[in-house]
Amino acid sequence: MVSKITDTIIPQIKEWQNKPITSIYPFIFMDAIHYKVREDGQIKSKAAYVVAR
């Protein structure tokens, strides 16, 4: 399965590698911490997300 996915995206990767470099590359950093909480008598997994640009 991994080889099938890789073979599918290799042309897109090569195209990206050969494109000209521009002066501005915007980016967004995303991360999350997962923790367990008791809610309605059950333990559920929740996430706190951090997004920075």
Summary of the structure (lengths in Angstrom):
residues: 53
radius of gyration: 19.5
end to end distance: 33.9
largest distance: 55.7
contacts: 70
relative contact order: 0.18
helix: 30%
strand: 42%
